[in-house]
Amino acid sequence: MSKTKEKEIPQVKNTWEIKDRIYYLRGTEHPLTLTIPAKHTKKHALLYFEESSGKQRELKYATNQASPFVDEQKGECTMGHIIFRDGTLRTTKSQVALQKMLSLYHPLRNKIYEEFKPVVKATDELDVINLEIDAMTAARSMDVDQVEAILRVEKGSIVNNMSSKELKRDVLLFAKKNPALFISLAKDDNVQLRNIAIKARETGIIKISQDQRTFTWGSNDRKLMNVPFDENPYSAFAAFLKTDEGVEIFKSIEKKLK
């Protein structure tokens, strides 16, 4: 009679890294101390939905238990408190159950607190620095008309009274302060066209009606276009200048602005 082979149970690789961990409260203002729920109650649900089993598993932080899951805890439990002091909670590598509860299962994770991850933080900071460099390099190489177009989005008509040096200075500061927005504006063709439209209106080449719905020539009041409902008039005019009809009007406006 042959022996029946026992079914092999696959071993799950343990990827948990044993190390000290730090957790911090999100936001900029923190109380001196903040205690978050450490066990499941009717008032504070502390449950983790496990997709593999389709079950809600109850959580409880006990200092003398190896697991944060109630169904894996054995014997009498010594309850622990989870307290953030001055916005920070430091844990040692021996507090595995607490760390797993905070890093993997607690329902307030990434809502009111996060785990400090220096590698991720360093990567994020490097991305920001590279973005700032790209933005400032682009700003430095721009001509005055491009600079004025971008700064008009940020500062409005005040750019009309700024010297070229002031424009160059402010666009570099803008690129450093908000590089993502700067690069987005620099790539937006409509920004330059909106600037031309505003300058044409300010110099009287074109006019816009009091209700901001109709553009006309300043010289003879001939209608150029109607602004679609609920659209910014200058954004709409910029889009119009890229149409077949608008291209000729754009050329005419450019000549009159020179």
PALUMTOR-747792 format. One record per residue (C-alpha): x, y, z; residue in three letters. Coordinates in steps of 0.02 Angstrom, whole numbers, plus 50000, padded with zeros to 5 digits. Example, Ala and Ser with C-alpha at 12.3 -4.5 7.8 and 13.67 -1.06 7.14 Angstrom:
506154977550390Ala506844994750357Ser
END
This chain:
500005000050000Met500805016449945Ser500945031050063Lys499935046350022Thr501065061450006Lys500635075550123Glu500125091350033Lys501525104050038Glu501075120750113Ile501885135150019Pro502975146050128Gln502605164550123Val504195174550115Lys504335186550262Asn504735203550189Thr504535213350350Trp506135222950390Glu506645222950573Ile507145240750615Lys506695256050718Asp505285266050641Arg504605283650661Ile502815289350632Tyr502245307450619Tyr500585316550616Leu500075324450453Arg499785343150439Gly500735357550516Thr499915359750686Glu500045345950816His499445344050995Pro500705340451133Leu500005322751144Thr498775313151036Leu498175295651076Thr497435285350935Ile496375269550959Pro497355254051009Ala495915241451013Lys494235238750930His492715246151020Thr490955251350971Lys491515269450976Lys493135266950880His493105253050751Ala494825245350734Leu494615232650595Leu495655227250446Tyr494825219950292Phe495835205250229Glu495465202850044Glu496175185250034Ser494905178750161Ser493545191850133Gly493455194850320Lys493595209550438Gln494935205750567Arg494925214150736Glu496485223550790Leu497185226150965Lys498885232351021Tyr499515221651164Ala501305223951222Thr501515205451263Asn500845198751097Gln501775195450934Ala500295199850823Ser499115214650814Pro497675203150761Phe496535197550903Val496255180450822Asp498135177050831Glu498375182651010Gln498475169851148Lys498285170851337Gly498085186651439Glu498445202851346Cys499355217851418Thr498585232751332Met499695246451263Gly499345264551217His499775272651050Ile500295290451090Ile501045303650975Phe502055316651071Arg502375333350985Asp501735325250825Gly502945310450829Thr502935292250883Leu504595283050889Arg504615264050897Thr506035251750920Thr506375236350814Lys505745225350957Ser503985232650944Gln503535222550790Val501675220650830Ala501475239350856Leu502465243450700Gln501465231450591Lys499845238450661Met500385256250620Leu501275252750454Ser500055240250378Leu498365238850461Tyr497795253850564His496295262750481Pro497045279950521Leu498635276050424Arg498985289250290Asn497475299050354Lys498075307350513Ile499825299950521Tyr501165292650407Glu502715282150426Glu504325291650399Phe505245283950252Lys506915292950225Pro507285284650056Val505595290049985Val505795307350061Lys507535309249986Ala506875303549816Thr505435315949825Asp506625330049873Glu507785325649728Leu506315326049607Asp505815343249672Val507595349949657Ile507755343449478Asn506075351249435Leu506645367949507Glu508255367149405Ile507295363149244Asp506055377349277Ala507395390249317Met508445385149167Thr506935387349054Ala506515404049137Ala508285410449114Arg508275407048927Ser506575414848891Met506375431048795Asp505475445748876Val503825442648784Asp503715424848849Gln504175430449025Val502835443949021Glu501525431448961Ala501885419549104Ile502005432949238Leu500375440749179Arg499505424649233Val500265426549406Glu500285445549429Lys499025452749307Gly499215469949226Ser500585475349348Ile501825467849224Val501515482749109Asn502485493749230Asn503935481849260Met505655483749180Ser506455469249087Ser507615466149234Lys506145465549354Glu505235453549239Leu506765442149229Lys506995442549417Arg505185438749456Asp505035424749329Val506555416149407Leu505775417849580Leu504125411049512Phe505005396249430Ala505895392049593Lys504345394249703Lys503145384449593Asn504135374849461Pro502715363149410Ala501515377449373Leu502885387349284Phe503325372749169Ile501475369849134Ser501245388149085Leu502835388148982Ala502175373548879Lys500455381248856Asp500325390048687Asp498755399048744Asn499725408548879Val500675418448748Gln499105421348645Leu498125427048799Arg499505439448836Asn499415446448659Ile497525447948673Ala497645457348838Ile498985469048770Lys497925472248615Ala496445476648724Arg497495487948837Glu498185497448687Thr496475499148606Gly496815487948456Ile495335477248507Ile493895480448627Lys492835469248736Ile491025472948782Ser490525477148960Gln489745460048983Asp491395452048928Gln490485442448791Arg491025450848628Thr492705456048553Phe492745469648420Thr494065479748326Trp494485495648419Gly494525506048260Ser492815502248187Asn491885491348314Asp491775477048190Arg491405461048284Lys492815448348293Leu492025434648398Met490745430348531Asn491395422448691Val490575405648729Pro489555405148889Phe490515401449049Asp492245403248969Glu493635415349014Asn493555428548876Pro495435429448846Tyr495625410548846Ser494215409648719Ala495015423348613Phe496695414348621Ala495865398548555Ala495005408848419Phe496685415748361Leu497225398048316Lys495765395348197Thr495865398748010Asp494915415048030Glu495865419948187Gly497605417648111Val497385432947999Glu496735443148145Ile498225437448249Phe499445443248113Lys498585460048106Ser498645462248295Ile500495457448299Glu500915470748168Lys499965484148264Lys500805479648428Leu502555482148355Lys
END
